[in-house]
Amino acid sequence: MDLIKMLREDHDLSDLLRDVCDVEILPGSETPQDEDGHLTYSISGETFARAGSGSEYILLEDGSIGFWGSEGGCGRIADDLKEFFGFMVNCPYWLDYLDEDEYQDRDGLSEFAKEVFEEHVENAKDIGFDLPEAQQRLAIRLGIERKADVVDILMRFYDRTKRGPRFISTYTEDDGSTHSGTGSLFDR
């Protein structure tokens, strides 16, 4: 079954995804944010989910997944929906993993990922939420393998952010001048 359709139909599962990963599946696909006609994208697609911040997850025309951040970051994050959900489940609050220096050494990346995840676990405990248990339930319900070491998942994510064609947003000012990103979420 299509994961998006399943999440749209199963509100408990959709709520679990939102609680674990800060990903809210929309009731239907929408046109990506365009900032009142000022914002365009290099690859067309449809928004299927949002983060609590208002950032959007966009199913691009080539089947890959793009991200448009409410703070202006834009880029590809997965090659397909299965990879996207595997990434979200295994690396919840993934924006905290955006330190390009950490991706230069696999052992260092593994340690970095463990530290980031442990911080999320501790923050969740502070509000009475068992993140690892909820993450495991979500993985089982979505049919996704939960990994103890997420280095391979993070390296695939890193590769997706760097491959072409890049998913780039361009903002056009009222005076006609434009501002474009690089299409890599690591380029800040």
ABEGO torsion letter per residue (X at the ends): XBAAAAAAABAAAAAAAAAAAGBBBBABBBBBBAGGGABBBABBBBBABBBAAGBBBBBBAAGBBBBBBAAGBBEBABABAAAAAAAAAABBGAAAABBAAAAABAAAAAAAAAAAAAAAAAAAAAAGBBAAAAAAAAAAAAGBBBBABAAAAAAAAAAAAABOBBBBBBBBBAAGBBBBBAGBAABX
